[in-house]
Structure formats: structure tokens, C-alpha cells
Amino acid sequence: MKQQLSNLHSKLGELNLDCLLLTNNCNLTYLTGYKNEDAYLLIDKRRARLLTDSRNFEEAKESTNFQVVLIKDSIFNTLPELLKKTKPKTLGFESKSLDFASYDKLKSRLKGLVKLVPTFDLVEDIRQMKNDLEIKLIKKAVAITKSAFEFAKKTICPSITENELIAKIERFIKGNGAQGFAFAPIAASARRSSFPHATSTDKKIGNNTSLTLDMGVSFRGYKSDLTRVFFLGRITSELRNIYDIILQAQKKAFSAIKPGISAAQIDNQARSFIAQKGFGRFFQHSTGHGIGLEVHEKPYISRKNEKPIASTMVFTVEPGIYLPHKFGVRIEDMVLVTQKGCKVLSDSIDKSA
């Protein structure tokens, strides 16, 4: 955490900010190790102070080494009092997480005291590189998800509904150490698998069809996000062909991953292969996204992202083809960027058709 704060202090200097108010819950957890939705972190060039109310004050003091300041009334009264003592000229705030109503109120209370300056992704940029502990927690989340897929494979049958399957998996992951699902899981069978973000229903899975299962777990705050396709009974040659194309597209993306290559180049490896096979217009989303404290975070593996990737980044690789009124196929794995290439953290989860 000391290194993360040091990196952040450097960013404040580059932006000529005297202090910074953090409101994003994941950023607070990342920097302090303390998870609470009713807390703020005030950072200046000398120190960092965690601000929270009486409900969480004692717990916060026990959970972190940071100085904890009690919010007696509201942040809108406490913050001006703190800033009057240090007299900063500029206060940065997180423009993505501070809602307009709160910004407007802060602006009114801080008028004449300090200048509010919007910032964008200061901590999120630092969070892209994972440390050893983060990688360990992510690997544990992946391991639980692997067990959940193995459980699902034994549980899936034509007579079970999508929602029943999800309910059984939820009990399983909580019994195996997960806090719960990392996001609302997707269990989409037959033609409903052509919806990339389908909502699970009470529809029975049925026979001679496919089931797309997209799920992840949260383990001590860190997330996993993986997708596999299961086949029940006989499947068409068209479905098998699409599945093989997605497998090959994913492998091409894997082979391109190494420090220094742009996210767009990785995306292009999968996208161009799918296009060569005649299904380019049916690949409707980016090839992947970063994952850690949030399910979707930087880096985004998109054709629009020309920024280079770096060692210790963790992200998904999830090409997909979705044929309207027929079916969809997506295979999603998580990779850790190494000094020379990448390690597929979830490659041991069965992908055989």
C-alpha cells in the first residue's frame, strides 16, 4: 500500500494538486485495505486520512493503519473544517464516482476555500498492475470458479431450468469459500445464448442444444469472470464449427499477448480471424477487459484502446459469435501478463466440445 500511495503522490505532483478526495469504494479498498461504502479518503502531500461516520469509526480504526477521522454530521461539513487547517489551493475529486448533487453541494461549501479540480482514473491506472497478493487472491477466485464449472457439468441436464442451475451453483460457491457471485451470472440455453448478456430464466435447458454459462466469484474482494459452453445431446455441425472458430480466435489472441503490445492489437488477432471466417459482424463486443477489485476495469482489450499492456496486468479474453434466433458461443478465460507473454489462469477449466 505504501508503494501505491507513493505512486499516487507522484500523480498529484504532476497535476499540481495539493490534495485529493477519493470516493470510489474500490479505490479506497485498494489503498487502505478497508472495505466500506460510507467512507472517504483525503490525501495530501504529507498524509492520508480515512473519513467515516460513527457507525464504522471503531471498525475502521481496527482495520487500517491510516488516521481515521470521524464525520460528525456530514462530509459536507467535516471536509471544509479539515481543509481550513491545511489551506490547500486545489482539491482533486474523482469525476466518475462523485455524483453531481454531491459535487454541487461540495462546491457550495468549499467556495472561497479551495478550487475543485476533476480527475479521471488516477487510482484506476495504478490498479492495472497487480501485486503478488492481488494475483494470489485472483487465482483463488479462479480456482473456486473452476470447481463451480465442474459442479455445473455434473448438474446440468435437460430438465433443469436456467434459474435452478444458478441457484445450485450459488450454494456451491458460498460453501467453497466465495463471498458470492461477482456479478449476475448468465445461464442461457438454445436460441437465448445468442443474447450476449442474456438474463437467466425459468426455461428448462432442454436436449440437443447448448448452454452458455458465464459466471465469476468474489473472494476477499477480488473477482473472476469466465465463460464455458456446454452441449447436451446431439449438436449441429454449424454449432460445432462456430465453437471451433471461437477456440482458434481465442488462441490467436493469447499468442499475441506480451508486454508492450497494444490492447487493440490483441483485439485484432481474435476479431480479424473471426472476420476471415465470415462472421465478423456477429462479434459484437470487445475481446476482453481488466479484472480485479471490479469485474470490469482497466485495461480494456478493445480495438479503440491503443495503449500498451504491461507485465502483471490481468484481463479476460472472450471472443464470441452470436447468430440471431439460432445460438451464440463465447469462451472466456483470464490471463496474467508475464515478462515474455502471458499465463492463462483458467486454462485448466475444460473447453472440450
C-alpha positions as CSV (number, residue, x, y, z in Angstrom):
1,M,0.0,0.0,0.0
2,K,2.9,2.3,0.6
3,Q,4.0,1.9,-3.0
4,Q,0.5,2.6,-4.3
5,L,0.3,5.8,-2.2
6,S,3.7,6.8,-3.4
7,N,2.6,6.4,-7.0
8,L,-0.5,8.5,-6.3
9,H,1.5,11.2,-4.6
10,S,3.6,11.4,-7.8
11,K,0.5,11.8,-9.8
12,L,-0.7,14.7,-7.6
13,G,2.5,16.5,-8.2
14,E,2.2,16.1,-11.9
15,L,-1.3,17.5,-11.9
16,N,-0.4,20.3,-9.4
17,L,-3.0,19.1,-6.9
18,D,-2.5,19.9,-3.3
19,C,-4.9,17.2,-2.1
20,L,-7.3,14.6,-3.4
21,L,-10.7,13.3,-2.2
22,L,-11.4,9.7,-3.1
23,T,-15.0,8.5,-3.2
24,N,-14.7,5.3,-5.3
25,N,-15.2,2.3,-2.9
26,C,-12.8,0.0,-4.8
27,N,-10.1,2.7,-4.8
28,L,-10.5,3.1,-1.1
29,T,-10.2,-0.6,-0.5
30,Y,-7.2,-0.8,-2.8
31,L,-5.3,1.9,-0.9
32,T,-6.4,1.2,2.6
33,G,-7.3,-2.5,2.8
34,Y,-10.6,-1.3,4.4
35,K,-13.9,-2.0,2.6
36,N,-16.8,0.3,3.5
37,E,-19.3,2.1,1.3
38,D,-19.6,5.0,3.7
39,A,-16.0,6.3,3.7
40,Y,-13.8,8.8,2.0
41,L,-10.0,9.1,1.7
42,L,-8.4,12.5,1.8
43,I,-4.8,12.6,0.6
44,D,-2.4,15.4,0.6
45,K,1.3,15.6,0.1
46,R,2.1,14.6,3.7
47,R,-0.6,12.2,4.8
48,A,-3.7,10.2,4.0
49,R,-6.8,10.3,6.2
50,L,-9.8,8.0,6.2
51,L,-13.1,9.7,6.9
52,T,-16.1,7.8,8.1
53,D,-19.1,8.1,10.4
54,S,-19.8,6.8,13.9
55,R,-21.3,3.5,12.6
56,N,-18.0,2.5,11.2
57,F,-15.4,4.6,13.1
58,E,-14.2,1.9,15.6
59,E,-14.1,-0.8,12.9
60,A,-12.1,1.5,10.6
61,K,-9.5,2.1,13.3
62,E,-9.0,-1.6,13.8
63,S,-9.0,-2.4,10.1
64,T,-6.4,0.0,8.8
65,N,-3.2,1.8,9.8
66,F,-4.5,5.1,8.4
67,Q,-5.5,8.0,10.6
68,V,-9.3,7.8,10.9
69,V,-11.4,11.0,11.1
70,L,-14.9,10.9,12.5
71,I,-17.6,12.5,10.2
72,K,-19.7,14.1,13.0
73,D,-22.5,15.4,10.8
74,S,-21.8,15.0,7.1
75,I,-18.9,15.1,4.7
76,F,-20.1,18.5,3.5
77,N,-19.4,19.9,7.0
78,T,-16.4,17.8,8.0
79,L,-14.3,18.4,4.9
80,P,-14.3,22.2,5.0
81,E,-13.2,22.1,8.6
82,L,-10.2,19.8,7.7
83,L,-9.2,21.9,4.8
84,K,-9.3,25.2,6.8
85,K,-6.4,23.8,8.9
86,T,-4.2,22.8,5.9
87,K,-5.2,25.6,3.5
88,P,-4.7,23.8,0.2
89,K,-5.3,25.7,-3.1
90,T,-6.6,22.8,-5.1
91,L,-8.6,19.7,-4.3
92,G,-9.0,16.9,-6.8
93,F,-12.1,14.7,-6.9
94,E,-13.0,11.6,-8.8
95,S,-15.2,12.7,-11.6
96,K,-16.5,9.2,-12.3
97,S,-17.7,8.4,-8.8
98,L,-18.8,11.7,-7.3
99,D,-22.4,12.3,-8.3
100,F,-23.4,15.8,-9.5
101,A,-25.6,16.6,-6.5
102,S,-22.7,15.9,-4.1
103,Y,-20.3,17.8,-6.3
104,D,-22.7,20.8,-6.4
105,K,-23.0,20.8,-2.6
106,L,-19.3,20.4,-2.0
107,K,-18.6,23.3,-4.5
108,S,-21.0,25.5,-2.5
109,R,-19.5,24.6,0.9
110,L,-15.9,25.0,-0.3
111,K,-16.4,28.2,-2.2
112,G,-13.6,30.6,-1.4
113,L,-11.7,27.9,0.4
114,V,-10.3,25.7,-2.3
115,K,-10.6,25.1,-6.0
116,L,-12.3,21.8,-7.0
117,V,-10.5,20.0,-9.9
118,P,-11.9,16.9,-11.6
119,T,-9.6,13.9,-12.0
120,F,-10.1,10.8,-14.1
121,D,-8.8,7.3,-13.3
122,L,-5.8,8.3,-11.2
123,V,-6.1,5.2,-9.0
124,E,-7.6,3.0,-11.7
125,D,-4.5,3.5,-13.8
126,I,-2.3,2.3,-10.9
127,R,-4.6,-0.6,-10.2
128,Q,-4.0,-2.1,-13.6
129,M,-0.7,-3.6,-12.4
130,K,-1.4,-6.3,-9.8
131,N,0.9,-7.1,-6.9
132,D,1.7,-10.6,-5.6
133,L,-1.2,-10.6,-3.0
134,E,-3.7,-9.5,-5.6
135,I,-2.6,-12.2,-8.0
136,K,-2.9,-14.8,-5.3
137,L,-6.5,-13.7,-4.4
138,I,-7.4,-13.6,-8.1
139,K,-6.0,-17.1,-8.6
140,K,-8.1,-18.3,-5.6
141,A,-11.2,-16.8,-7.2
142,V,-10.4,-18.6,-10.4
143,A,-9.9,-21.9,-8.5
144,I,-13.3,-21.7,-6.9
145,T,-14.9,-20.9,-10.2
146,K,-13.1,-23.9,-11.8
147,S,-14.7,-26.1,-9.1
148,A,-18.1,-24.4,-9.8
149,F,-17.8,-25.3,-13.5
150,E,-17.0,-28.9,-12.6
151,F,-20.0,-28.9,-10.3
152,A,-22.2,-27.4,-13.1
153,K,-21.1,-30.0,-15.6
154,K,-22.4,-32.7,-13.3
155,T,-25.6,-30.8,-12.5
156,I,-26.7,-29.7,-16.0
157,C,-29.4,-31.8,-17.5
158,P,-32.3,-31.2,-20.0
159,S,-34.9,-30.9,-17.2
160,I,-33.2,-28.3,-15.0
161,T,-34.1,-24.7,-15.6
162,E,-31.5,-21.9,-16.0
163,N,-32.5,-20.3,-12.7
164,E,-32.4,-23.6,-10.9
165,L,-28.9,-24.2,-12.1
166,I,-27.8,-20.7,-11.0
167,A,-29.3,-21.3,-7.5
168,K,-27.4,-24.6,-7.1
169,I,-24.1,-23.1,-8.2
170,E,-24.6,-20.2,-5.8
171,R,-24.9,-22.5,-2.9
172,F,-21.9,-24.4,-4.1
173,I,-19.6,-21.4,-4.4
174,K,-20.5,-20.0,-1.0
175,G,-19.9,-23.4,0.5
176,N,-16.4,-23.3,-1.1
177,G,-15.2,-20.0,0.3
178,A,-16.6,-17.4,-2.1
179,Q,-18.4,-14.3,-0.8
180,G,-20.9,-14.9,-3.6
181,F,-21.1,-14.3,-7.3
182,A,-19.0,-11.4,-8.7
183,F,-21.9,-10.4,-10.9
184,A,-25.3,-11.6,-12.0
185,P,-24.4,-14.9,-13.8
186,I,-25.6,-15.9,-17.2
187,A,-27.1,-19.3,-18.0
188,A,-28.5,-19.0,-21.5
189,S,-29.6,-22.1,-23.4
190,A,-30.5,-22.7,-27.1
191,R,-31.5,-19.6,-29.0
192,R,-31.2,-17.4,-25.9
193,S,-27.5,-17.9,-26.0
194,S,-27.5,-15.5,-29.0
195,F,-28.0,-12.7,-26.5
196,P,-24.5,-11.8,-25.2
197,H,-25.9,-10.6,-21.9
198,A,-28.9,-12.8,-21.5
199,T,-30.9,-12.9,-18.3
200,S,-31.4,-16.3,-16.9
201,T,-35.0,-17.6,-16.8
202,D,-37.2,-20.4,-15.7
203,K,-36.8,-22.0,-19.1
204,K,-35.7,-25.7,-19.0
205,I,-32.4,-26.2,-20.8
206,G,-33.7,-29.0,-22.9
207,N,-31.8,-31.6,-25.0
208,N,-29.8,-31.4,-28.3
209,T,-28.8,-27.9,-27.5
210,S,-26.1,-25.7,-26.0
211,L,-25.9,-23.8,-22.7
212,T,-23.6,-20.7,-22.3
213,L,-22.6,-20.3,-18.6
214,D,-20.9,-17.0,-17.8
215,M,-20.0,-16.6,-14.1
216,G,-17.5,-15.4,-11.6
217,V,-17.0,-15.3,-7.9
218,S,-15.8,-12.7,-5.4
219,F,-13.1,-13.8,-3.0
220,R,-11.9,-11.3,-0.4
221,G,-13.0,-8.6,-2.8
222,Y,-11.2,-9.9,-5.9
223,K,-13.2,-11.2,-8.8
224,S,-13.2,-13.9,-11.5
225,D,-15.1,-13.9,-14.8
226,L,-15.2,-17.0,-17.0
227,T,-17.4,-18.5,-19.7
228,R,-17.9,-22.0,-20.9
229,V,-20.3,-23.6,-23.4
230,F,-21.9,-27.0,-22.5
231,F,-23.5,-29.3,-25.1
232,L,-26.5,-31.5,-24.3
233,G,-27.3,-34.4,-26.7
234,R,-26.6,-34.0,-30.4
235,I,-25.5,-30.7,-31.7
236,T,-25.4,-29.4,-35.3
237,S,-22.3,-29.2,-37.4
238,E,-22.9,-25.4,-37.6
239,L,-22.7,-25.0,-33.9
240,R,-19.6,-27.2,-33.7
241,N,-18.0,-25.1,-36.4
242,I,-18.7,-21.9,-34.7
243,Y,-17.3,-23.3,-31.4
244,D,-14.1,-24.3,-33.2
245,I,-13.7,-20.8,-34.7
246,I,-14.0,-19.2,-31.3
247,L,-11.5,-21.6,-29.8
248,Q,-9.0,-20.7,-32.5
249,A,-9.7,-17.0,-32.3
250,Q,-9.0,-17.1,-28.6
251,K,-5.7,-18.9,-29.1
252,K,-4.6,-16.3,-31.6
253,A,-5.3,-13.6,-29.1
254,F,-3.4,-15.5,-26.4
255,S,-0.3,-15.8,-28.7
256,A,-0.2,-12.0,-29.3
257,I,-0.2,-11.1,-25.6
258,K,3.1,-9.7,-24.3
259,P,4.3,-6.5,-22.6
260,G,4.4,-3.5,-25.0
261,I,1.8,-4.7,-27.5
262,S,-1.3,-2.6,-27.6
263,A,-4.7,-3.8,-26.4
264,A,-6.1,-3.0,-29.9
265,Q,-3.6,-5.5,-31.5
266,I,-4.8,-8.3,-29.2
267,D,-8.4,-7.5,-30.0
268,N,-7.5,-7.5,-33.7
269,Q,-6.0,-11.0,-33.5
270,A,-9.3,-12.5,-32.5
271,R,-11.5,-10.1,-34.5
272,S,-9.7,-10.5,-37.8
273,F,-9.7,-14.3,-37.6
274,I,-13.5,-14.3,-37.0
275,A,-14.0,-11.9,-39.8
276,Q,-11.9,-14.1,-42.2
277,K,-14.2,-17.0,-41.4
278,G,-17.2,-14.8,-42.4
279,F,-18.6,-14.0,-39.0
280,G,-17.1,-10.6,-38.3
281,R,-20.5,-8.8,-38.0
282,F,-21.6,-11.3,-35.4
283,F,-18.7,-10.5,-32.9
284,Q,-20.4,-7.6,-31.1
285,H,-18.2,-6.7,-28.2
286,S,-14.6,-6.1,-27.2
287,T,-12.2,-9.0,-26.8
288,G,-11.7,-8.6,-23.1
289,H,-11.4,-6.4,-20.0
290,G,-9.3,-6.0,-16.9
291,I,-10.5,-7.6,-13.7
292,G,-9.5,-7.3,-10.1
293,L,-11.5,-5.5,-7.4
294,E,-14.0,-4.8,-10.1
295,V,-15.3,-7.2,-12.8
296,H,-14.7,-4.6,-15.5
297,E,-11.7,-2.4,-15.0
298,K,-8.7,-1.3,-17.0
299,P,-7.2,-2.4,-19.3
300,Y,-10.0,-2.8,-21.9
301,I,-9.0,-5.1,-24.7
302,S,-10.7,-3.2,-27.4
303,R,-9.9,-2.1,-30.9
304,K,-10.2,1.5,-29.6
305,N,-7.5,1.1,-27.0
306,E,-4.1,1.8,-28.4
307,K,-2.3,1.8,-25.1
308,P,0.3,-0.9,-24.4
309,I,-0.3,-3.6,-21.9
310,A,2.3,-4.4,-19.2
311,S,3.5,-7.2,-17.1
312,T,1.3,-8.2,-14.1
313,M,-1.9,-6.9,-15.8
314,V,-4.8,-9.4,-15.5
315,F,-7.6,-9.4,-18.0
316,T,-10.1,-11.6,-19.8
317,V,-10.0,-12.9,-23.4
318,E,-13.6,-13.6,-24.6
319,P,-14.3,-13.7,-28.3
320,G,-17.8,-14.6,-29.3
321,I,-20.2,-15.2,-32.2
322,Y,-23.9,-14.6,-31.8
323,L,-26.3,-15.7,-34.6
324,P,-29.7,-14.2,-34.1
325,H,-32.6,-16.6,-33.5
326,K,-30.1,-19.6,-33.5
327,F,-27.4,-19.6,-30.8
328,G,-24.3,-17.9,-29.5
329,V,-20.9,-19.1,-28.5
330,R,-18.5,-17.3,-26.2
331,I,-15.4,-18.7,-24.5
332,E,-13.8,-16.6,-21.8
333,D,-10.6,-17.1,-19.9
334,M,-8.5,-14.9,-17.6
335,V,-4.8,-14.2,-18.3
336,L,-1.9,-12.8,-16.4
337,V,0.6,-10.9,-18.4
338,T,4.2,-12.1,-17.8
339,Q,7.5,-10.6,-18.8
340,K,7.6,-12.6,-22.0
341,G,4.0,-13.4,-22.8
342,C,1.0,-14.5,-20.7
343,K,-0.2,-17.2,-18.4
344,V,-3.8,-18.4,-18.9
345,L,-5.0,-18.6,-15.3
346,S,-8.1,-20.6,-16.2
347,D,-6.8,-22.8,-18.9
348,S,-7.3,-26.0,-16.8
349,I,-11.1,-25.5,-17.0
350,D,-12.4,-27.9,-19.6
351,K,-13.1,-26.4,-23.1
352,S,-13.7,-29.7,-25.0
353,A,-16.8,-29.7,-27.1
